[in-house]
Amino acid sequence: MSKTIAILAPGAMGSAVARRLSENGARVLTSLKGRSEVTLKRAADAGMVGAEDDAIAESDIILSIVPPGEAEALAERLAALIVKCAKKPVVVDCNAVNVDTVRRIEEIIGSAQAPFVDGGIIGFPPQPGGKSPAFYVSGEHAKSVAVLKDFGLDVRIVDGPVGAASALKMSYAGIVKGLAGIGSAMVVAATKAGAAEALRNELALSQPSILARLEIALPDMLPKAYRWVAEMREISGFLGPDHPASQIYEGFARWFEHLAEDVEGEAADAELIKAFAADAAKAKI
Amino acid sequence: MSKTIAILAPGAMGSAVARRLSENGARVLTSLKGRSEVTLKRAADAGMVGAEDDAIAESDIILSIVPPGEAEALAERLAALIVKCAKKPVVVDCNAVNVDTVRRIEEIIGSAQAPFVDGGIIGFPPQPGGKSPAFYVSGEHAKSVAVLKDFGLDVRIVDGPVGAASALKMSYAGIVKGLAGIGSAMVVAATKAGAAEALRNELALSQPSILARLEIALPDMLPKAYRWVAEMREISGFLGPDHPASQIYEGFARWFEHLAEDVEGEAADAELIKAFAADAAKAKI
């Protein structure tokens, strides 16, 4: 059965997901009002159809895929559209937001009487012919998103209420992206103190799997560091302001902010990080 | 050739190292003034000989193995003893202290005209018949410690000045102990949000080596968390107070402090951490 899916916004992840869905026969709508030429082209390449707000509100499923700081404002906008519809779409928040935020979004969408699903995406945007990232979903309406499996998405239902899928996303990112954070900070400091080679050798001997992970994760992290700043703040919020570990994630936000500025500027630390990863890869040959 | 090694203090690591040296024919001295019955017994079991300060100052090598916060005070005490000796012992700071601290200790020992070596121990205390942890040493006198290889210690010379061995120790601990920090914080938060099983399953699929590491590292960390508090503060100091990543390690100090209190108290978070690790181990069978 054909489905109409709206995806907001047509960013890197949103348009890659749209392409996967449209290649598998779904009609994919998005909002293109006031968007740049680059975005218009990306959306068209992904098979997305520009649509008015009314048409978006009448979709079967709406996927919210935006930077974490924009998730709540988008929910407000969607609720205002949906409240007027007779037939309500299922709204899925797929963003890297914390549990409190997603519960607020649930209330916002609920105020428009639409079924709401908590979602969390783990993995890279789907490449043509490649595998889908995992779309974790939770909440009482989670099953109504399972239909997206038929359109090429790897949908996985988390047995739990709204908040469970976001908690999974937060805790997974807190470990995997956190490891890139501590790894990059320590590699830069060790290199500046003349201990990079000794660190690489000791990790190769006693923690080879951590070294292998850093070799991939460190260069992969650098161009994304700017996006991880807000995500680390969400993880700090996931723990809560008085939690004894929240300062760790405030610290990661500050470190990734520094790295993002470094990457855009003289790339001094970025070069040390790349050199460590490259030398670790060479040492294995 | 027989050697006289002094080890201060006869703690868990110090006495295990002493046992290894004495079993291999070294004479191992320590200071037992004012120590508890437990310590006297541990020292005797390890083949350590209680000695007066004068005899300790006349050893061939003095190993300082104390909690990081005591390293500088011990150096002051040793310098006061050594300054009077004609033949100076080689003094090795083996502690988990940062580069600035070890440079201050170098100055203190240098004021007594004794050769100084920077050291860092990576690994567990040697068990009878088991392997030695790695004793990394750096600085111009590092080679004079290589003789300890003949007495069963795994001495590794880091090519670099005083500070390089400590930088290695700090950066290695910053990665390996930091991973236990983020892993434990996220496991507790995910469990409380009902996402522990989903987190374990996703890690098993996409990051199996990180999950395998957490399975071992998390239960191992709990009884040591109280000791890691000071070490995390040393790592923060290694980065420097204005460093954009130092807050991460201040955060780890606070988190390990919380876990240490939890372990001593109702062990609420400790039980969640143990359960996650145990279930991860079970899932593999």
Interface residues (C-beta under 8 A of the other chain):
Chain A: V99 I122 G123 A134 Y136 V158 D159 G160 P161 G163 A164 A165 A167 L168 M170 S171 Y172 G174 I175 V176 G178 L179 G181 I182 G183 A185 M186 V187 A189 A190 A193 G194 A195 E197 A198 L199 E202 L203 L205 S206 Q207 S209 I210 A212 R213 L214 F238 L239 H243 P244 A245 S246 Q247 I248 Y249 E250 G251 F252 R254 W255 E257 H258
Chain B: V99 I122 G123 A134 Y136 V158 D159 G160 P161 G163 A164 A165 A167 L168 M170 S171 Y172 G174 I175 V176 G178 L179 G181 I182 G183 A185 M186 V187 A189 A190 A193 G194 A195 E197 A198 L199 E202 L203 L205 S206 Q207 S209 I210 A212 R213 L214 F238 L239 H243 P244 A245 S246 Q247 I248 Y249 E250 G251 F252 R254 W255 E257 H258
